Structure formats: C-alpha cells, structure tokens
C-alpha cells in the first residue's frame, strides 16, 4: 500500500477507536467542534505567517483530524462519510479545471480564476456573492467580495483609479470628522475608506489581512521590548512620557533592522 494511504488509513482507524472509547470524543458534535476548528485554522495561519514549517505541519495535522472527525460524525448520521467527502472535492476540482481535464485554454492564474467563477455560476451558484461566507472576518470578506465581482468584470481597470478612490474616501471621512455631527456617518465613511484600501491592496498584489497581521506582530514585538526595558530599569510605564518610551521603541526598530 502507498505510504500516504497507509498513514491516512491509520488516522481513520484511530478516529474509530476514539469515537468508540474516549469519553470526550464520544460526546462531540458537529457544532461542538466548530469553534475548535476555527481556532486550529487561526493557529495554522499564525504558523504560515511565522514561516514555521514544523508548526505548519503540526497544525495541518490538527485540521486533518477535524476533517476526519466531521466525516465520522456524518457517517453516524447517514449523511456523508470520508469517502463521499473526498469524492465530492475530486469531482469539483475536475469540473472546475477544464483547462486540465477538458479543452478549455487558460494560460495564466488570472484566467484560471476567471473561469472558476464562471463555472460556479453555471453549476448552481446563481449569485456572484453567494459563495462568500457570512461569518468571515470583515477584512477577508471585503477582499473576497472584490475578488468575486472581478470575476464577472465588475472592477477598476488600473491601480491609479483605485488610489484616486482611496484619496476621495479619505477626504470624505475627514470632512465628516470635522463636521462632528453624525457618528453614524463617520463610521460609514471610515468603512468606505477601509474598503477602498483593501481594493487597492488587491491591485498592488498585497494580501491586506496578512499585511495587517504582520504589522500587529511587529507592533507587539516592539512594545514588548519597550515594556521589558522599562521593567529592567524599574520604571513604571504609566509614569513615563512619550519621549522616554520612544527611546526604547526606536531601539527595537534598530534591532529589527540589524536582523533583516
């Protein structure tokens, strides 16, 4: 037997054992696993951004377990099992890659994506945005919305046009803030600005979620350095002024620059 299939069969056998014998595994449901799956997905996302290959391997294993777990519960309900789950994705991949399994031509990744969206509309999804999960985080959802409508031609032509929209939205936000009349209007304009920035990120080939999370991580590193240095000197950060804090902040930036 192929070693990959052998390893997968062992996982299926372990899942059968756990479901039959482990008190915790026996009481799990599709719903009870949901938040754990979301957590595991974010842990994988962290490992990817950290370029932690061992971490990625471990988190992929955790997600694989969840997939097998859901399939096991599905089989108990008589709804689906791991075989039908795999068959479903096999059929979908073949159907949506006619440039590999058919006579359609697609020379670039963009052409493949465009074909993918057109095929989905022909095979059941009658609305362009119906495939965007409602519970996605807002930034990822905005990016996916923009990417989806691009597939049917509803998009800007050049990055400069999108940048002009960003500047327009920034001015409209500033105008509402200066008026100070409607908090609701300020929030609306702020949302419009974020949406435009995410659109611009797409045009300059930047994933906005990854970019913001890397900035979050960078801020945390620098702040923790500041915090550690203040503690080392016995200083209470609440009593330090911004100029004192900036010394350690700049020190953290210089340390990062040396490590690059």
C-alpha positions in Angstrom: 0.0 0.0 0.0 1.1 3.6 -0.8 2.7 5.0 2.4 0.4 8.0 2.2 -2.7 5.8 2.1 -1.4 3.7 4.9 -0.9 6.8 7.1 -4.4 8.0 6.2 -5.9 4.6 7.0 -4.2 4.6 10.4 -5.8 8.0 11.1 -9.2 6.7 10.2 -8.7 3.7 12.5 -7.6 5.9 15.4 -10.7 8.1 14.8 -12.9 5.0 15.0 -11.2 4.0 18.3 -11.5 7.4 19.8 -15.2 7.8 18.9 -16.0 4.4 20.4 -13.8 4.5 23.5 -12.9 8.1 24.6 -15.5 9.9 26.7 -14.5 13.3 25.3 -14.5 12.2 21.7 -17.8 10.3 22.1 -19.7 13.4 23.2 -18.6 15.8 20.4 -21.0 17.0 17.8 -20.6 19.0 14.5 -21.5 22.1 16.4 -19.2 21.5 19.4 -16.2 21.1 17.1 -16.9 24.3 15.1 -15.1 26.8 17.4 -12.2 24.4 17.8 -11.8 24.1 14.1 -11.8 27.9 13.7 -9.1 28.1 16.4 -7.0 25.5 14.7 -7.3 27.4 11.4 -6.0 30.6 13.0 -3.2 28.7 14.6 -2.3 27.4 11.1 -2.5 31.0 9.8 -0.1 32.1 12.5 2.4 29.4 11.7 2.3 30.3 8.0 3.0 34.0 8.7 5.8 33.0 11.0 7.2 30.7 8.3 7.3 27.9 10.9 7.4 24.8 8.8 7.2 22.4 11.7 4.3 24.4 13.1 2.5 24.3 9.8 3.0 20.5 9.7 1.5 20.2 13.1 -1.4 22.5 12.5 -2.2 20.8 9.2 -2.4 17.5 11.2 -4.8 19.1 13.6 -7.0 20.3 10.8 -6.9 16.9 9.1 -8.1 15.3 12.4 -11.0 17.7 12.4 -12.0 16.8 8.8 -11.9 13.1 9.7 -13.9 13.8 12.9 -16.6 15.6 11.0 -16.7 12.8 8.4 -17.1 10.2 11.2 -20.0 12.1 12.7 -21.5 12.5 9.2 -21.3 8.7 8.7 -23.0 8.1 12.0 -25.9 10.3 10.8 -26.0 8.5 7.5 -25.4 11.9 5.7 -21.8 11.5 4.4 -18.5 9.8 5.2 -14.8 10.4 4.4 -15.2 8.6 1.0 -18.0 10.9 -0.2 -16.3 14.0 1.2 -13.2 13.1 -0.9 -15.2 12.2 -3.9 -17.1 15.5 -3.8 -13.9 17.6 -3.9 -12.4 15.3 -6.6 -15.4 15.9 -8.8 -15.4 19.6 -8.1 -11.7 20.0 -8.9 -12.1 18.1 -12.2 -15.2 20.1 -13.2 -13.6 23.5 -12.3 -10.3 22.8 -14.1 -11.4 22.2 -17.7 -8.0 23.6 -18.9 -6.5 20.4 -17.4 -9.3 17.9 -17.8 -11.1 19.4 -20.8 -10.5 21.5 -23.9 -10.6 25.0 -22.3 -7.4 27.1 -22.6 -6.1 29.1 -19.6 -2.5 30.4 -19.8 -2.4 32.5 -16.6 -3.5 32.2 -13.0 -5.9 35.1 -13.6 -7.6 33.3 -16.5 -8.0 30.2 -14.3 -9.7 32.3 -11.5 -12.0 33.9 -14.0 -13.0 30.5 -15.5 -13.5 29.2 -11.9 -16.1 31.9 -11.1 -17.9 31.5 -14.4 -18.1 27.7 -13.9 -19.5 28.2 -10.4 -22.3 30.4 -11.7 -23.2 27.7 -14.3 -23.2 24.9 -11.8 -25.6 26.1 -9.1 -24.4 29.4 -7.6 -26.7 31.8 -9.4 -25.5 34.8 -7.5 -21.9 36.0 -7.7 -21.5 36.7 -4.0 -23.4 33.7 -2.7 -20.1 31.9 -2.1 -18.8 34.4 0.4 -19.3 33.1 3.9 -21.3 35.4 6.2 -19.1 34.7 9.2 -15.8 35.7 7.5 -13.9 38.4 9.3 -14.8 41.8 7.8 -11.4 42.4 6.1 -11.2 39.0 4.5 -14.9 39.3 3.5 -14.2 42.6 1.7 -11.3 41.1 -0.1 -13.3 38.1 -1.2 -16.3 40.3 -2.3 -14.0 42.4 -4.5 -12.3 39.3 -5.9 -15.6 37.7 -6.7 -17.1 40.6 -8.6 -13.9 41.0 -10.5 -14.6 37.5 -11.9 -17.6 38.9 -13.8 -15.9 42.1 -14.9 -17.1 44.5 -12.3 -13.7 46.1 -11.4 -11.4 49.0 -11.8 -9.0 49.0 -14.8 -5.9 50.5 -13.2 -4.4 50.8 -9.8 -4.3 54.6 -10.2 -8.1 54.7 -10.4 -8.3 52.8 -7.1 -5.8 55.1 -5.4 -7.8 58.1 -6.5 -10.9 56.4 -4.8 -8.8 55.9 -1.6 -8.0 59.6 -1.6 -11.6 60.6 -2.3 -12.8 58.4 0.6 -10.1 59.8 2.9 -11.3 63.4 2.2 -14.9 62.4 2.7 -14.0 60.8 6.1 -12.1 63.9 7.2 -15.0 66.1 6.2 -17.4 64.2 8.3 -15.0 64.1 11.3 -14.5 67.9 11.0 -18.3 68.4 10.9 -18.6 66.4 14.1 -22.4 66.0 13.5 -23.1 62.3 12.8 -21.1 59.4 14.4 -23.0 57.1 12.1 -21.8 59.0 9.0 -18.2 59.0 10.3 -18.4 55.2 10.7 -19.8 54.8 7.2 -17.1 56.9 5.7 -14.4 55.0 7.7 -15.8 51.8 6.3 -15.8 53.1 2.8 -12.1 54.1 3.2 -11.1 50.7 4.5 -13.0 49.0 1.6 -11.1 51.2 -0.9 -7.8 50.5 0.8 -8.4 46.8 0.6 -9.3 47.1 -3.0 -6.1 49.0 -3.6 -4.2 46.2 -1.8 -5.7 43.7 -4.3 -4.4 45.8 -7.2 -0.9 46.0 -5.9 -0.8 42.3 -5.1 -0.8 42.7 -1.3 -3.0 40.5 0.9 -4.4 43.1 3.4 -5.1 40.5 6.1 -1.5 39.2 6.0 -0.1 42.7 5.8 -2.1 43.9 8.9 -1.3 40.8 10.9 2.4 41.3 10.2 2.1 44.9 11.4 0.3 43.6 14.5 3.1 41.2 15.2 5.7 43.9 14.6 4.0 46.3 17.0 3.7 43.6 19.7 7.5 42.8 19.4 8.4 46.5 19.7 6.0 47.2 22.6 7.2 44.1 24.5 10.8 45.3 24.1 9.8 48.7 25.4 8.0 47.0 28.3 10.9 44.8 29.1 13.4 47.6 29.1 11.2 49.7 31.3 10.9 46.9 33.8 14.7 46.3 33.7 15.2 49.9 34.7 12.5 49.8 37.4 10.3 52.3 35.6 6.5 52.5 35.7 5.3 52.9 32.1 2.3 54.9 33.3 4.7 57.5 34.6 7.0 57.6 31.6 6.4 60.2 29.0 6.2 59.5 25.2 9.8 60.7 24.6 11.1 58.2 27.1 9.1 55.4 25.6 10.3 56.4 22.1 13.9 55.7 23.0 13.1 52.0 23.6 10.7 51.9 20.6 13.5 53.2 18.3 15.9 50.8 19.9 13.5 47.9 19.0 13.3 49.2 15.4 17.1 49.3 15.1 17.4 45.8 16.4 14.9 44.6 13.8 16.8 46.4 11.0 20.0 44.7 12.1 18.3 41.3 11.9 17.0 41.8 8.4 
